[in-house]
Amino acid sequence: MVQARGPESFEPPYEELNISSLRRVIAGRMLESKGSIPHFYLFDTVNMGEAVRLREELNAAGGEKISFNDIIVKAAAVALESHLECNVSYRDGRIRRYSEININIAVSVEGGLLVPTLRNCERKSLQEISTEAKTLSLKAREKKLRPRENAGGTFTVSNLGMFGLEGSFSIINPPQAMILTVGAIRKVPVVEHDELAVGMMMKMTLSCDHRALDGAAGTGFLVEVKKMLEQPKRYIL
């Protein structure tokens, strides 16, 4: 209902809308996260030139089409395997270190955002990750995710590149200790071997729970992700 301004009110006219149950859950979880988790942020820029070429080669060969998000998910999973101190959550004064690397991917749906879970990503090929991500994303948009498919994540990847944005400082998905946000891949001038060149650059931001880990651990993980993405044939195939 549109409300008219009262004679002594300076608030503009408005329409008050009911919110969906999904939006109510998101609001509660984000308030819990931002209100109780001490966030700190790390960010860097990665040259995605080799990842772009790898994706083109794989997709030209036929089979399951690989997205940049699939490559990023796989890189994060392999990096977490080497940095298990980051595959954790803070619970009641203790740290839980998980033996599975289960990555949530952010999927925009009507009325909000869902984060289906890709399980054991470190053990899966890019093709397997791609197939599963497509299936779960479709189920999320159709609101057909089973409880197991929407739970059990140990890390989250949020990709804003599809919207053309450079990046964001994302709120951690509790009870996880980290969320990696990536932006669009853009052609920008870079200096390579003291010469000006065109680079395919992407910004990354890592939001971390300072109760569970410190800057050194988060930095080590983010540097590892960057290495994976800049040399994907060597590390993630």
CYANA upper distance limits for C-alpha pairs under 8 A (distance plus 0.5 A):
  1 MET  CA     15 GLU  CA      5.91
  1 MET  CA     16 GLU  CA      6.67
  1 MET  CA     17 LEU  CA      8.48
  2 VAL  CA     13 PRO  CA      7.30
  2 VAL  CA     14 TYR  CA      6.02
  2 VAL  CA     15 GLU  CA      4.98
  2 VAL  CA     16 GLU  CA      7.62
  3 GLN  CA     13 PRO  CA      6.13
  3 GLN  CA     14 TYR  CA      6.16
  3 GLN  CA     15 GLU  CA      6.95
  4 ALA  CA     13 PRO  CA      5.90
  4 ALA  CA     14 TYR  CA      8.13
  5 ARG  CA      9 SER  CA      6.47
  5 ARG  CA     10 PHE  CA      7.88
  5 ARG  CA     11 GLU  CA      7.19
  5 ARG  CA     12 PRO  CA      6.97
  5 ARG  CA     13 PRO  CA      6.30
 19 ILE  CA     23 ARG  CA      6.63
 19 ILE  CA     24 ARG  CA      7.11
 20 SER  CA     24 ARG  CA      6.77
 20 SER  CA    111 GLY  CA      7.20
 21 SER  CA     25 VAL  CA      6.75
 22 LEU  CA     26 ILE  CA      6.73
 22 LEU  CA    111 GLY  CA      7.35
 22 LEU  CA    112 GLY  CA      6.97
 23 ARG  CA     27 ALA  CA      6.54
 23 ARG  CA    111 GLY  CA      6.85
 23 ARG  CA    112 GLY  CA      6.24
 24 ARG  CA     28 GLY  CA      6.77
 25 VAL  CA     29 ARG  CA      6.69
 26 ILE  CA     30 MET  CA      6.50
 26 ILE  CA    112 GLY  CA      8.06
 26 ILE  CA    113 LEU  CA      8.24
 27 ALA  CA     31 LEU  CA      6.59
 28 GLY  CA     32 GLU  CA      6.66
 29 ARG  CA     33 SER  CA      6.57
 29 ARG  CA    173 ASN  CA      8.25
 29 ARG  CA    174 PRO  CA      7.73
 30 MET  CA     34 LYS  CA      6.47
 30 MET  CA    171 ILE  CA      7.50
 30 MET  CA    172 ILE  CA      8.48
 30 MET  CA    173 ASN  CA      8.11
 31 LEU  CA     35 GLY  CA      6.05
 32 GLU  CA     36 SER  CA      6.27
 32 GLU  CA     37 ILE  CA      8.21
 32 GLU  CA    174 PRO  CA      8.43
 33 SER  CA     37 ILE  CA      5.84
 33 SER  CA    171 ILE  CA      7.43
 33 SER  CA    172 ILE  CA      6.79
 33 SER  CA    173 ASN  CA      7.47
 33 SER  CA    174 PRO  CA      6.50
 34 LYS  CA     38 PRO  CA      7.92
 34 LYS  CA     39 HIS  CA      8.08
 34 LYS  CA    171 ILE  CA      7.11
 34 LYS  CA    172 ILE  CA      8.20
 37 ILE  CA    209 ASP  CA      6.56
 37 ILE  CA    210 HIS  CA      8.10
 37 ILE  CA    211 ARG  CA      8.03
 38 PRO  CA    209 ASP  CA      6.26
 38 PRO  CA    210 HIS  CA      6.10
 38 PRO  CA    211 ARG  CA      7.40
 39 HIS  CA    171 ILE  CA      8.48
 39 HIS  CA    172 ILE  CA      8.31
 39 HIS  CA    207 SER  CA      6.87
 39 HIS  CA    208 CYS  CA      5.99
 39 HIS  CA    209 ASP  CA      5.60
 39 HIS  CA    210 HIS  CA      6.56
 40 PHE  CA    207 SER  CA      6.35
 40 PHE  CA    208 CYS  CA      5.83
 40 PHE  CA    209 ASP  CA      7.18
 40 PHE  CA    210 HIS  CA      6.99
 41 TYR  CA    169 PHE  CA      7.81
 41 TYR  CA    205 THR  CA      7.26
 41 TYR  CA    206 LEU  CA      6.12
 41 TYR  CA    207 SER  CA      5.15
 41 TYR  CA    208 CYS  CA      6.68
 42 LEU  CA    205 THR  CA      6.18
 42 LEU  CA    206 LEU  CA      5.56
 42 LEU  CA    207 SER  CA      7.10
 42 LEU  CA    218 GLY  CA      7.98
 42 LEU  CA    219 THR  CA      7.54
 42 LEU  CA    222 LEU  CA      8.47
 43 PHE  CA    203 LYS  CA      7.81
 43 PHE  CA    204 MET  CA      5.97
 43 PHE  CA    205 THR  CA      4.77
 43 PHE  CA    206 LEU  CA      6.58
 44 ASP  CA    203 LYS  CA      6.45
 44 ASP  CA    204 MET  CA      5.95
 44 ASP  CA    205 THR  CA      7.22
 45 THR  CA    201 MET  CA      6.99
 45 THR  CA    202 MET  CA      6.04
 45 THR  CA    203 LYS  CA      4.91
 45 THR  CA    204 MET  CA      6.51
 46 VAL  CA    201 MET  CA      6.13
 46 VAL  CA    202 MET  CA      5.82
 46 VAL  CA    203 LYS  CA      6.87
 46 VAL  CA    204 MET  CA      7.93
 46 VAL  CA    226 LYS  CA      6.33
 46 VAL  CA    229 LEU  CA      7.88
 46 VAL  CA    230 GLU  CA      7.42
 47 ASN  CA    199 GLY  CA      6.93
 47 ASN  CA    200 MET  CA      6.10
 47 ASN  CA    201 MET  CA      5.14
 47 ASN  CA    202 MET  CA      7.02
 47 ASN  CA    229 LEU  CA      8.21
 47 ASN  CA    230 GLU  CA      6.43
 48 MET  CA     52 VAL  CA      6.54
 48 MET  CA    185 ILE  CA      7.76
 48 MET  CA    199 GLY  CA      8.31
 48 MET  CA    200 MET  CA      5.77
 48 MET  CA    201 MET  CA      6.18
 48 MET  CA    202 MET  CA      7.13
 48 MET  CA    229 LEU  CA      6.97
 48 MET  CA    230 GLU  CA      6.42
 49 GLY  CA     53 ARG  CA      6.88
 49 GLY  CA    199 GLY  CA      7.23
 49 GLY  CA    200 MET  CA      5.69
 49 GLY  CA    201 MET  CA      8.10
 49 GLY  CA    230 GLU  CA      7.75
 50 GLU  CA     54 LEU  CA      6.56
 50 GLU  CA    229 LEU  CA      8.10
 50 GLU  CA    230 GLU  CA      6.47
 50 GLU  CA    231 GLN  CA      6.92
 50 GLU  CA    232 PRO  CA      7.36
 51 ALA  CA     55 ARG  CA      6.59
 51 ALA  CA     68 PHE  CA      8.29
 51 ALA  CA     71 ILE  CA      8.13
 51 ALA  CA    229 LEU  CA      6.68
 51 ALA  CA    230 GLU  CA      7.16
 51 ALA  CA    231 GLN  CA      7.96
 51 ALA  CA    232 PRO  CA      6.59
 52 VAL  CA     56 GLU  CA      6.79
 52 VAL  CA     68 PHE  CA      8.39
 53 ARG  CA     57 GLU  CA      6.73
 54 LEU  CA     58 LEU  CA      6.64
 54 LEU  CA    232 PRO  CA      7.99
 54 LEU  CA    233 LYS  CA      7.74
 55 ARG  CA     59 ASN  CA      6.53
 55 ARG  CA     66 ILE  CA      6.85
 55 ARG  CA     67 SER  CA      7.76
 55 ARG  CA     68 PHE  CA      7.90
 56 GLU  CA     60 ALA  CA      6.47
 57 GLU  CA     61 ALA  CA      6.82
 58 LEU  CA     62 GLY  CA      7.50
 58 LEU  CA     65 LYS  CA      8.20
 58 LEU  CA     66 ILE  CA      7.74
 59 ASN  CA     63 GLY  CA      7.60
 59 ASN  CA     64 GLU  CA      7.86
 59 ASN  CA     65 LYS  CA      5.90
 59 ASN  CA     66 ILE  CA      6.91
 64 GLU  CA    127 GLN  CA      6.43
 64 GLU  CA    130 SER  CA      7.52
 64 GLU  CA    131 THR  CA      7.35
 65 LYS  CA    127 GLN  CA      8.16
 65 LYS  CA    130 SER  CA      7.71
 66 ILE  CA     70 ASP  CA      6.81
 66 ILE  CA     71 ILE  CA      8.07
 66 ILE  CA    126 LEU  CA      7.61
 66 ILE  CA    127 GLN  CA      7.29
 66 ILE  CA    130 SER  CA      6.41
 67 SER  CA     71 ILE  CA      7.24
 67 SER  CA    130 SER  CA      7.68
 68 PHE  CA     72 ILE  CA      6.74
 69 ASN  CA     73 VAL  CA      6.52
 69 ASN  CA    159 ASN  CA      7.40
 70 ASP  CA     74 LYS  CA      6.70
 70 ASP  CA    126 LEU  CA      6.88
 70 ASP  CA    129 ILE  CA      6.76
 70 ASP  CA    130 SER  CA      6.18
 70 ASP  CA    133 ALA  CA      8.27
 71 ILE  CA     75 ALA  CA      6.62
 71 ILE  CA    126 LEU  CA      7.25
 71 ILE  CA    229 LEU  CA      8.17
 72 ILE  CA     76 ALA  CA      6.61
 72 ILE  CA    229 LEU  CA      7.68
 73 VAL  CA     77 ALA  CA      6.68
 73 VAL  CA    103 ILE  CA      7.78
 73 VAL  CA    121 CYS  CA      8.17
 73 VAL  CA    157 VAL  CA      7.35
 74 LYS  CA     78 VAL  CA      6.71
 74 LYS  CA    121 CYS  CA      6.95
 74 LYS  CA    122 GLU  CA      7.17
 74 LYS  CA    125 SER  CA      8.44
 74 LYS  CA    126 LEU  CA      7.26
 74 LYS  CA    129 ILE  CA      8.13
 74 LYS  CA    236 ILE  CA      7.17
 75 ALA  CA     79 ALA  CA      6.59
 75 ALA  CA    225 VAL  CA      6.27
 75 ALA  CA    228 MET  CA      6.12
 75 ALA  CA    229 LEU  CA      6.96
 75 ALA  CA    232 PRO  CA      8.40
 75 ALA  CA    235 TYR  CA      8.48
 75 ALA  CA    236 ILE  CA      6.75
 76 ALA  CA     80 LEU  CA      6.54
 76 ALA  CA    225 VAL  CA      6.27
 77 ALA  CA     81 GLU  CA      6.80
 77 ALA  CA    101 ILE  CA      6.90
 77 ALA  CA    103 ILE  CA      8.01
 77 ALA  CA    121 CYS  CA      6.27
 77 ALA  CA    122 GLU  CA      5.47
 78 VAL  CA     82 SER  CA      7.30
 78 VAL  CA    122 GLU  CA      5.89
 78 VAL  CA    236 ILE  CA      7.64
 79 ALA  CA     83 HIS  CA      6.75
 79 ALA  CA    221 PHE  CA      6.80
 79 ALA  CA    224 GLU  CA      6.16
 79 ALA  CA    225 VAL  CA      6.22
 79 ALA  CA    228 MET  CA      8.15
 80 LEU  CA     84 LEU  CA      6.05
 80 LEU  CA     86 CYS  CA      7.12
 80 LEU  CA     87 ASN  CA      6.79
 80 LEU  CA    101 ILE  CA      7.85
 80 LEU  CA    221 PHE  CA      7.48
 81 GLU  CA    101 ILE  CA      8.05
 81 GLU  CA    122 GLU  CA      7.53
 83 HIS  CA     87 ASN  CA      7.77
 83 HIS  CA    217 ALA  CA      8.32
 83 HIS  CA    220 GLY  CA      8.29
 83 HIS  CA    221 PHE  CA      6.71
 84 LEU  CA     88 VAL  CA      7.95
 84 LEU  CA     97 ARG  CA      7.60
 84 LEU  CA     98 TYR  CA      8.21
 85 GLU  CA     97 ARG  CA      7.37
 85 GLU  CA    213 LEU  CA      8.10
 85 GLU  CA    217 ALA  CA      7.74
 86 CYS  CA    177 ALA  CA      7.66
 86 CYS  CA    178 MET  CA      8.02
 86 CYS  CA    213 LEU  CA      7.59
 86 CYS  CA    217 ALA  CA      7.45
 86 CYS  CA    218 GLY  CA      7.56
 86 CYS  CA    221 PHE  CA      7.95
 87 ASN  CA     97 ARG  CA      6.52
 87 ASN  CA     98 TYR  CA      6.48
 87 ASN  CA    101 ILE  CA      7.59
 87 ASN  CA    154 THR  CA      6.60
 87 ASN  CA    155 PHE  CA      7.39
 87 ASN  CA    177 ALA  CA      7.96
 88 VAL  CA     95 ILE  CA      7.04
 88 VAL  CA     96 ARG  CA      5.81
 88 VAL  CA     97 ARG  CA      4.96
 88 VAL  CA     98 TYR  CA      6.42
 88 VAL  CA    154 THR  CA      7.22
 88 VAL  CA    176 GLN  CA      7.05
 88 VAL  CA    177 ALA  CA      6.52
 88 VAL  CA    212 ALA  CA      7.74
 89 SER  CA     95 ILE  CA      6.22
 89 SER  CA     96 ARG  CA      5.79
 89 SER  CA     97 ARG  CA      7.38
 89 SER  CA    154 THR  CA      8.14
 89 SER  CA    175 PRO  CA      6.19
 89 SER  CA    176 GLN  CA      5.41
 89 SER  CA    177 ALA  CA      5.66
 89 SER  CA    212 ALA  CA      7.00
 90 TYR  CA     94 ARG  CA      6.38
 90 TYR  CA     95 ILE  CA      5.17
 90 TYR  CA     96 ARG  CA      6.88
 90 TYR  CA    175 PRO  CA      7.41
 90 TYR  CA    176 GLN  CA      8.09
 90 TYR  CA    177 ALA  CA      7.59
 90 TYR  CA    211 ARG  CA      7.22
 90 TYR  CA    212 ALA  CA      5.98
 91 ARG  CA     95 ILE  CA      6.52
 91 ARG  CA     96 ARG  CA      7.49
 91 ARG  CA    175 PRO  CA      8.19
 95 ILE  CA    212 ALA  CA      6.96
 98 TYR  CA    154 THR  CA      7.82
100 GLU  CA    119 ARG  CA      7.99
100 GLU  CA    120 ASN  CA      6.24
100 GLU  CA    154 THR  CA      8.35
101 ILE  CA    119 ARG  CA      7.04
101 ILE  CA    120 ASN  CA      5.52
101 ILE  CA    121 CYS  CA      6.59
101 ILE  CA    122 GLU  CA      7.09
101 ILE  CA    153 GLY  CA      8.16
101 ILE  CA    154 THR  CA      6.72
101 ILE  CA    155 PHE  CA      8.07
102 ASN  CA    117 THR  CA      6.78
102 ASN  CA    118 LEU  CA      6.03
102 ASN  CA    119 ARG  CA      4.73
102 ASN  CA    120 ASN  CA      5.83
102 ASN  CA    121 CYS  CA      6.73
102 ASN  CA    152 GLY  CA      7.36
102 ASN  CA    153 GLY  CA      5.22
102 ASN  CA    154 THR  CA      5.75
102 ASN  CA    155 PHE  CA      7.05
103 ILE  CA    117 THR  CA      6.08
103 ILE  CA    118 LEU  CA      5.66
103 ILE  CA    119 ARG  CA      6.93
103 ILE  CA    120 ASN  CA      8.44
103 ILE  CA    121 CYS  CA      7.44
103 ILE  CA    153 GLY  CA      5.87
103 ILE  CA    154 THR  CA      6.54
103 ILE  CA    155 PHE  CA      5.47
103 ILE  CA    156 THR  CA      5.91
103 ILE  CA    157 VAL  CA      7.57
104 ASN  CA    115 VAL  CA      5.74
104 ASN  CA    116 PRO  CA      5.91
104 ASN  CA    117 THR  CA      4.90
104 ASN  CA    118 LEU  CA      6.61
104 ASN  CA    153 GLY  CA      6.05
104 ASN  CA    154 THR  CA      8.04
104 ASN  CA    155 PHE  CA      6.64
104 ASN  CA    156 THR  CA      4.99
104 ASN  CA    157 VAL  CA      6.74
105 ILE  CA    115 VAL  CA      5.63
105 ILE  CA    116 PRO  CA      6.41
105 ILE  CA    117 THR  CA      7.16
105 ILE  CA    118 LEU  CA      8.10
105 ILE  CA    133 ALA  CA      8.45
105 ILE  CA    156 THR  CA      6.39
105 ILE  CA    157 VAL  CA      5.69
105 ILE  CA    158 SER  CA      6.69
106 ALA  CA    113 LEU  CA      7.20
106 ALA  CA    114 LEU  CA      6.47
106 ALA  CA    115 VAL  CA      5.09
106 ALA  CA    116 PRO  CA      7.72
106 ALA  CA    156 THR  CA      7.91
106 ALA  CA    157 VAL  CA      7.04
106 ALA  CA    158 SER  CA      5.70
106 ALA  CA    159 ASN  CA      7.78
107 VAL  CA    113 LEU  CA      6.22
107 VAL  CA    114 LEU  CA      5.78
107 VAL  CA    115 VAL  CA      6.41
107 VAL  CA    116 PRO  CA      8.12
107 VAL  CA    137 SER  CA      6.81
107 VAL  CA    140 ALA  CA      7.69
107 VAL  CA    141 ARG  CA      8.26
108 SER  CA    112 GLY  CA      6.81
108 SER  CA    113 LEU  CA      5.17
108 SER  CA    114 LEU  CA      7.01
108 SER  CA    141 ARG  CA      8.13
109 VAL  CA    113 LEU  CA      5.98
109 VAL  CA    114 LEU  CA      7.35
109 VAL  CA    140 ALA  CA      7.64
109 VAL  CA    141 ARG  CA      5.75
110 GLU  CA    141 ARG  CA      7.84
114 LEU  CA    140 ALA  CA      7.10
114 LEU  CA    150 ASN  CA      8.25
115 VAL  CA    150 ASN  CA      6.78
115 VAL  CA    156 THR  CA      8.42
116 PRO  CA    136 LEU  CA      6.77
116 PRO  CA    137 SER  CA      7.68
116 PRO  CA    140 ALA  CA      7.59
116 PRO  CA    145 LEU  CA      8.15
116 PRO  CA    149 GLU  CA      6.09
116 PRO  CA    150 ASN  CA      4.97
116 PRO  CA    151 ALA  CA      7.67
117 THR  CA    136 LEU  CA      8.47
117 THR  CA    149 GLU  CA      5.98
117 THR  CA    150 ASN  CA      6.05
117 THR  CA    151 ALA  CA      6.82
117 THR  CA    152 GLY  CA      7.45
117 THR  CA    153 GLY  CA      6.19
118 LEU  CA    129 ILE  CA      7.89
118 LEU  CA    132 GLU  CA      7.60
118 LEU  CA    133 ALA  CA      7.50
118 LEU  CA    149 GLU  CA      8.35
118 LEU  CA    153 GLY  CA      8.20
119 ARG  CA    153 GLY  CA      8.08
120 ASN  CA    124 LYS  CA      7.44
121 CYS  CA    129 ILE  CA      7.50
124 LYS  CA    128 GLU  CA      6.29
124 LYS  CA    129 ILE  CA      6.78
125 SER  CA    129 ILE  CA      6.73
125 SER  CA    237 LEU  CA      7.67
126 LEU  CA    130 SER  CA      6.51
126 LEU  CA    237 LEU  CA      7.79
127 GLN  CA    131 THR  CA      6.68
128 GLU  CA    132 GLU  CA      6.66
129 ILE  CA    133 ALA  CA      6.39
130 SER  CA    134 LYS  CA      6.68
131 THR  CA    135 THR  CA      6.80
132 GLU  CA    136 LEU  CA      6.57
133 ALA  CA    137 SER  CA      6.40
134 LYS  CA    138 LEU  CA      6.67
135 THR  CA    139 LYS  CA      6.79
136 LEU  CA    140 ALA  CA      6.52
136 LEU  CA    145 LEU  CA      7.70
136 LEU  CA    149 GLU  CA      8.09
137 SER  CA    141 ARG  CA      6.80
138 LEU  CA    142 GLU  CA      6.70
139 LYS  CA    143 LYS  CA      6.32
139 LYS  CA    144 LYS  CA      5.35
139 LYS  CA    145 LEU  CA      5.92
140 ALA  CA    144 LYS  CA      6.52
140 ALA  CA    145 LEU  CA      6.11
145 LEU  CA    149 GLU  CA      6.38
145 LEU  CA    150 ASN  CA      7.10
146 ARG  CA    150 ASN  CA      7.23
147 PRO  CA    151 ALA  CA      6.85
148 ARG  CA    152 GLY  CA      7.64
153 GLY  CA    176 GLN  CA      8.12
154 THR  CA    176 GLN  CA      6.13
154 THR  CA    177 ALA  CA      8.42
155 PHE  CA    176 GLN  CA      6.53
155 PHE  CA    177 ALA  CA      7.79
155 PHE  CA    178 MET  CA      6.43
155 PHE  CA    179 ILE  CA      6.60
156 THR  CA    173 ASN  CA      7.61
156 THR  CA    176 GLN  CA      8.50
156 THR  CA    178 MET  CA      7.40
156 THR  CA    179 ILE  CA      5.26
156 THR  CA    180 LEU  CA      6.77
157 VAL  CA    179 ILE  CA      6.39
157 VAL  CA    180 LEU  CA      5.41
157 VAL  CA    181 THR  CA      6.47
157 VAL  CA    182 VAL  CA      8.36
158 SER  CA    179 ILE  CA      7.81
158 SER  CA    180 LEU  CA      6.67
158 SER  CA    181 THR  CA      5.19
158 SER  CA    182 VAL  CA      6.96
159 ASN  CA    181 THR  CA      6.28
159 ASN  CA    182 VAL  CA      5.50
159 ASN  CA    183 GLY  CA      6.69
160 LEU  CA    164 GLY  CA      7.30
160 LEU  CA    165 LEU  CA      6.31
160 LEU  CA    166 GLU  CA      7.91
160 LEU  CA    167 GLY  CA      6.88
160 LEU  CA    168 SER  CA      8.45
160 LEU  CA    181 THR  CA      7.73
160 LEU  CA    182 VAL  CA      6.56
160 LEU  CA    183 GLY  CA      5.46
160 LEU  CA    184 ALA  CA      7.11
161 GLY  CA    165 LEU  CA      6.18
161 GLY  CA    166 GLU  CA      7.45
161 GLY  CA    167 GLY  CA      8.17
161 GLY  CA    182 VAL  CA      7.12
161 GLY  CA    183 GLY  CA      4.76
161 GLY  CA    184 ALA  CA      4.02
161 GLY  CA    185 ILE  CA      7.30
162 MET  CA    183 GLY  CA      8.50
162 MET  CA    184 ALA  CA      7.18
163 PHE  CA    184 ALA  CA      8.08
164 GLY  CA    183 GLY  CA      7.68
164 GLY  CA    184 ALA  CA      5.78
165 LEU  CA    183 GLY  CA      6.07
165 LEU  CA    184 ALA  CA      6.23
166 GLU  CA    182 VAL  CA      8.03
166 GLU  CA    183 GLY  CA      4.83
166 GLU  CA    184 ALA  CA      5.93
166 GLU  CA    202 MET  CA      7.99
166 GLU  CA    203 LYS  CA      6.82
167 GLY  CA    181 THR  CA      7.11
167 GLY  CA    182 VAL  CA      6.20
167 GLY  CA    183 GLY  CA      4.86
167 GLY  CA    184 ALA  CA      7.99
167 GLY  CA    203 LYS  CA      6.83
167 GLY  CA    204 MET  CA      7.36
167 GLY  CA    205 THR  CA      7.63
168 SER  CA    181 THR  CA      7.02
168 SER  CA    182 VAL  CA      8.20
168 SER  CA    183 GLY  CA      8.21
168 SER  CA    205 THR  CA      7.39
169 PHE  CA    181 THR  CA      7.84
169 PHE  CA    205 THR  CA      6.96
169 PHE  CA    206 LEU  CA      8.27
169 PHE  CA    207 SER  CA      7.30
170 SER  CA    179 ILE  CA      7.54
170 SER  CA    180 LEU  CA      8.40
170 SER  CA    181 THR  CA      7.17
170 SER  CA    205 THR  CA      8.50
170 SER  CA    207 SER  CA      6.91
171 ILE  CA    179 ILE  CA      7.97
171 ILE  CA    207 SER  CA      7.48
172 ILE  CA    176 GLN  CA      7.31
172 ILE  CA    177 ALA  CA      7.36
172 ILE  CA    178 MET  CA      6.46
172 ILE  CA    179 ILE  CA      6.05
172 ILE  CA    207 SER  CA      6.98
172 ILE  CA    208 CYS  CA      7.68
172 ILE  CA    209 ASP  CA      8.09
173 ASN  CA    177 ALA  CA      8.35
173 ASN  CA    178 MET  CA      8.10
173 ASN  CA    179 ILE  CA      7.47
177 ALA  CA    208 CYS  CA      6.16
177 ALA  CA    209 ASP  CA      5.36
177 ALA  CA    212 ALA  CA      6.96
177 ALA  CA    213 LEU  CA      8.36
178 MET  CA    206 LEU  CA      7.27
178 MET  CA    207 SER  CA      6.00
178 MET  CA    208 CYS  CA      5.11
178 MET  CA    209 ASP  CA      6.91
179 ILE  CA    206 LEU  CA      6.34
179 ILE  CA    207 SER  CA      5.84
179 ILE  CA    208 CYS  CA      7.42
180 LEU  CA    204 MET  CA      7.48
180 LEU  CA    205 THR  CA      6.35
180 LEU  CA    206 LEU  CA      5.10
180 LEU  CA    207 SER  CA      7.01
181 THR  CA    204 MET  CA      6.23
181 THR  CA    205 THR  CA      5.65
181 THR  CA    206 LEU  CA      6.85
182 VAL  CA    202 MET  CA      7.51
182 VAL  CA    203 LYS  CA      6.33
182 VAL  CA    204 MET  CA      5.05
182 VAL  CA    205 THR  CA      6.94
183 GLY  CA    202 MET  CA      6.45
183 GLY  CA    203 LYS  CA      6.00
183 GLY  CA    204 MET  CA      7.12
184 ALA  CA    202 MET  CA      6.43
184 ALA  CA    203 LYS  CA      7.96
185 ILE  CA    200 MET  CA      6.47
185 ILE  CA    201 MET  CA      5.87
185 ILE  CA    202 MET  CA      5.14
185 ILE  CA    203 LYS  CA      8.35
186 ARG  CA    199 GLY  CA      8.31
186 ARG  CA    200 MET  CA      5.88
186 ARG  CA    201 MET  CA      5.83
186 ARG  CA    202 MET  CA      6.99
187 LYS  CA    198 VAL  CA      6.70
187 LYS  CA    199 GLY  CA      5.97
187 LYS  CA    200 MET  CA      5.21
187 LYS  CA    201 MET  CA      6.81
188 VAL  CA    198 VAL  CA      6.11
188 VAL  CA    199 GLY  CA      5.90
188 VAL  CA    200 MET  CA      7.09
188 VAL  CA    201 MET  CA      7.23
189 PRO  CA    196 LEU  CA      7.14
189 PRO  CA    197 ALA  CA      6.22
189 PRO  CA    198 VAL  CA      5.26
189 PRO  CA    199 GLY  CA      6.52
190 VAL  CA    196 LEU  CA      6.26
190 VAL  CA    197 ALA  CA      5.77
190 VAL  CA    198 VAL  CA      6.27
190 VAL  CA    199 GLY  CA      6.17
191 VAL  CA    195 GLU  CA      5.78
191 VAL  CA    196 LEU  CA      5.12
191 VAL  CA    197 ALA  CA      6.42
192 GLU  CA    196 LEU  CA      6.82
192 GLU  CA    197 ALA  CA      6.94
206 LEU  CA    218 GLY  CA      8.23
206 LEU  CA    222 LEU  CA      7.82
208 CYS  CA    213 LEU  CA      7.96
208 CYS  CA    218 GLY  CA      7.62
209 ASP  CA    213 LEU  CA      6.97
210 HIS  CA    214 ASP  CA      6.26
213 LEU  CA    217 ALA  CA      6.84
213 LEU  CA    218 GLY  CA      7.65
214 ASP  CA    218 GLY  CA      6.99
215 GLY  CA    219 THR  CA      6.34
216 ALA  CA    220 GLY  CA      6.57
217 ALA  CA    221 PHE  CA      6.84
218 GLY  CA    222 LEU  CA      6.70
219 THR  CA    223 VAL  CA      6.54
220 GLY  CA    224 GLU  CA      6.74
221 PHE  CA    225 VAL  CA      6.83
222 LEU  CA    226 LYS  CA      6.74
223 VAL  CA    227 LYS  CA      6.76
224 GLU  CA    228 MET  CA      6.77
225 VAL  CA    229 LEU  CA      6.75
226 LYS  CA    230 GLU  CA      6.59
227 LYS  CA    231 GLN  CA      6.61
228 MET  CA    232 PRO  CA      5.76
228 MET  CA    234 ARG  CA      8.33
228 MET  CA    235 TYR  CA      6.12
228 MET  CA    236 ILE  CA      7.21
231 GLN  CA    235 TYR  CA      6.99
232 PRO  CA    236 ILE  CA      5.78
232 PRO  CA    237 LEU  CA      7.24
233 LYS  CA    237 LEU  CA      5.99
